[in-house]
């Protein structure tokens, strides 16, 4: 599929609203409250948020499984209302749930999916996709005999049968082991290197920080942050210094510059401070001024988890 015209974003969302119908009267739940964001072409884009924040609703709207209440959404330049067919062909969705007909083989799963998208037989890439997800040797096995990790990889291949330029992965590594996570991320990075734009939701924030070019955070149905990953991490103002002392601590040190001071073990204390207002040297000086001898120092920079917790802990 050719690039969208006028340098359009891979996904463009404007003032997206979703209100679910009430079960027994009233206004119903407002799941998305006017979300606007762009997913740039060629990036790995992280879409993060707590449970119930609205991520799944947004993804289901992109997938055509949920109707929006208001707003505009386009995928690869195609409006999902005015050109649903081309919008659907431009995106592949890898859902959280693993659902297959247990009596189909992986080869048949991909062939059937390609048929649903109208991919001509001579243009199908079933064997290549199975090879890409390391399932060539399982091509003729029943899906029910595959391990959980194999099924996850088959879901990725299934989402790519129509060669969409945009791939959405909804919690792809939830509940899987470390080796499978590594294999999945290698596959995702390889597809991204080949030009596929990837949208990723995950609760493993260290993965999002390592993989994503840009991250958006949704909370209570609202977009609360949308920045390049490095800028997002740099939003964190707090820093932690861990001090090992020469003797047991009779009384915890205190100072106006300390945001928090905790005992974390024998002769070890952890001090959190605002790096915009002070520095590690001043923290060490404040501890020494209270008669304590420091024998070892380690520091920890803020990471994406610190920023995420700070932003999503704000009240609605």
Secondary structure as GFF3:
##gff-version 3
##sequence-region A 1 316
A	DSSP	three_ten_helix	5	7	.	.	.	ID=ss1
A	DSSP	beta_strand	11	19	.	.	.	ID=ss2
A	DSSP	beta_strand	30	39	.	.	.	ID=ss3
A	DSSP	beta_strand	44	48	.	.	.	ID=ss4
A	DSSP	alpha_helix	55	62	.	.	.	ID=ss5
A	DSSP	beta_strand	70	75	.	.	.	ID=ss6
A	DSSP	beta_strand	78	79	.	.	.	ID=ss7
A	DSSP	alpha_helix	84	89	.	.	.	ID=ss8
A	DSSP	beta_strand	91	94	.	.	.	ID=ss9
A	DSSP	alpha_helix	106	116	.	.	.	ID=ss10
A	DSSP	three_ten_helix	121	123	.	.	.	ID=ss11
A	DSSP	alpha_helix	126	132	.	.	.	ID=ss12
A	DSSP	three_ten_helix	136	138	.	.	.	ID=ss13
A	DSSP	three_ten_helix	143	145	.	.	.	ID=ss14
A	DSSP	alpha_helix	148	159	.	.	.	ID=ss15
A	DSSP	beta_strand	166	170	.	.	.	ID=ss16
A	DSSP	alpha_helix	178	193	.	.	.	ID=ss17
A	DSSP	beta_strand	197	201	.	.	.	ID=ss18
A	DSSP	alpha_helix	205	211	.	.	.	ID=ss19
A	DSSP	beta_strand	214	219	.	.	.	ID=ss20
A	DSSP	beta_strand	222	228	.	.	.	ID=ss21
A	DSSP	alpha_helix	229	234	.	.	.	ID=ss22
A	DSSP	beta_strand	238	245	.	.	.	ID=ss23
A	DSSP	beta_strand	258	265	.	.	.	ID=ss24
A	DSSP	beta_strand	268	274	.	.	.	ID=ss25
A	DSSP	alpha_helix	280	288	.	.	.	ID=ss26
A	DSSP	beta_strand	294	300	.	.	.	ID=ss27
A	DSSP	alpha_helix	304	312	.	.	.	ID=ss28
###
